[in-house]
Amino acid sequence: MWEESQTLPILPLGGFFIMKRGKKYVEAAKNIDRSTLYDPAEACTLVKKCATAKFDETIEAHIRTGCDGRHAEQQIRGAVVLPHGTGKTVKVLVFAKGAKADEALAAGADFVGAEELIPRIQNDNWFDFDVVVATPDMMGVVGRLGRVLGPKGLMPNPKAGTVTMDVTKAVNDIKAGKIEYRLDKTNIIHVPIGKASFSEDQLSDNFQAVMDAIVKAKPATLKGQYLRSVVLTSTMGPGVKVAQLSILANLYFIYIKYIKNG
């Protein structure tokens, strides 16, 4: 039924197009004051409250930055392990040979292989995996898949810790809830921080871990404001704006606590 979906047909009006929202979205949006910037804990509570779909919605953070991704020195890319995981079972493919292949299997990798996987991915359109890890010596092989893995965000990268000889750590971190973040073409970072079934504290902890990593990743050459806006949203719900000062204050107190505890 239309009223159960987030969007309805696009209706033309005076040369413009207006996306009509479903009843559930409209009702959920009534819980949010769009002119208010909420502190992170309150934002997590609200975004959970607004996740009313019949499935376990993903909670995401969308961070608009002042970076200019056209300049290589202002590109942001990295990875962080969420304290409470992503709530999703992640399938890992590892490109490795010999002892490293055995090590990857022992660590819990779902798929391990080398050159024999190339035609399966290129010709059979096989993408039954979420993350790709490779040992450095295999990057010559993996590079041949750049055109198919790159657009899907699956290309291994040293900055994300997915090109490494320590495949055990890489696989364990990914299975424990490691996520990658990167600047998109509109200079926004989109990252999952959990599921609607998570508690407010779990979402808040994951969100702070993400923001800590992104604040530390600020390019040295950037002039002006780094974080332009931060919004939390569920898969089918409205966005909740987060106060940046609250984010930075929370990170400051975490840092002070860390220093005091040695």
Helices and strands as residue ranges (DSSP letters): G 2-4, E 7-13, E 16-21, H 23-29, H 40-49, E 58-65, G 72-74, E 77-81, E 92-95, H 98-107, E 111-113, H 117-122, E 131-134, G 136-138, H 139-142, G 143-145, H 146-149, G 150-152, G 158-160, H 167-176, E 178-182, E 188-195, H 200-216, E 227-234, E 240-242, H 244-260
